[in-house]
Every structure is written in C-alpha cells, then in structure tokens.
Amino acid sequence: MTPSMHLSPSVLSSAAQAELVDALVEQGWYVGRGVIDLDLCHALHQELHHMAAHNALDEAGIGRGKQHHLRKDVRGDAIHWLDRESDAQRRYLMAMENLQQVLNQTLFLGLFEYEAHFAHYPPGAFYQRHLDSFRGRANRVISTVGYLNPAWPADGGGEMVLYHPDAPDQAVARVVPEAGTFACFMSDTIPHEVLPTQQPRASIAGWFRRNASMGGVLDPAR
C-alpha cells in the first residue's frame, strides 16, 4: 500500500481498496503500513494516554453478556469503547463507515455496524491466541486493529501474530504495533494473539458486524 494514502472519511484510493479486498478474499487477512494518518494517530494516542493516566479505562475480560469475566491469565489490556466523544474518535469511526460501505459493495457481506474500543496494554500484558468469533454463530465478521504508538522500538514486543486458518501453529504475519499500521482479518477463521509488550501499547480494536437480531430483539452492540 502506498505510504502516503491515508485512511480518512474520504474514499480510499481504488488501488488501496482493491489490495485490501483482494487480501481478504485470497488469504483472509490484510496488513498495511502507513495507512492511518499520523496526525490522527497522535490525537487518538494522546486521548488514550490521558485515559490511562487518570484510571478512566475498564479492565478487559473474555466472553460476552453473562459469560463475560476477567481473566488476567488470558488477556491483560484495559479498554474504552469509542463513543464519538472527541473529534479524533469521530474521524476514525467515519473512516470505518466508509470502509464498511466498500466491503459491502465489493464482497456483499451485509455488514450492519462497526464497534470499536481503545486498547491499552501495560508492560508485561498480552492476549493469548484466540478467535474473535465462531463459525456458524458469527456476528463479528471482520476484525480490525489500528495502531497508535509512535516510534515503536525493535525490542518493544507487543506484536500481533496472525495464524493460518487451517494450520493454527503456522504464523502468517507478525504485526509490529507502530503508528499508522492497519490490520484486518476474518473474525471467525484467523487465530491471533498479542505477544507480551515491554512498554505501554496503544491501539484501537474493532469489528464489522452482521445484524444477529432474532424475534424482534435487537442484537446488542457489545
């Protein structure tokens, strides 16, 4: 992907759209460097840093609804759901809305909405290998991760490792959490993990979802 191409509320270049879509079709995952505008990364990073410094984040758990519980032995990040409370959040979410339209128009996925949260990993934190959704019961269809840390050091750790859907011990990508990098992958087929980080790690995790409402009950957003 061309480094000067920014993910913004404007339409992505046709070449960038084709690269992302082709990667999802051919291999189920995509990683691009220099995709998110660095000024936007800085604003989002500052916002998350302020929340972390003022204990305004929630400890992340596993499972949803009544099955949600904290497991520090599985994941150690703290989160805050994006709610458009800042201009930076609104810009990022508008960009994802644009990408949702592209994915629906090209892949006919029937994506209904997008949800996302800040993720702050303190030193030593990790997230064990997992899937974001399960085949046959998937309302999360495509997972996304936008990275916010500037000048990530070579020994900083915290990489996200993506694994082959049919060979779960075979790593297919190792994503360094540096500002501007954007990753997306199929939620129900690509196992992934976050390796232990050596310094505070900042990102936005998100999911394009289908509407799984049943019996007139609206599918909850989280």
ABEGO torsion letter per residue (X at the ends): XBAABBBBABBBBAAAAAAAAAAAAAAGBBBBBGABBAAAAAAAAAAAAAAAAAGABBBBBBEBEAABBBBAAABABBBBBBAGABAAAAAAAAAAAAAAAAAAAAAGAGBABBBBBBBBBBBGBBBBBBBABBBGABABABBBBBBABBGBBAAAEGBBBBBBAABAABBABBBBBBBGBBBBBBAAABBBBBBBBABBBBBBBBBBBBBABBGGBBBBAX
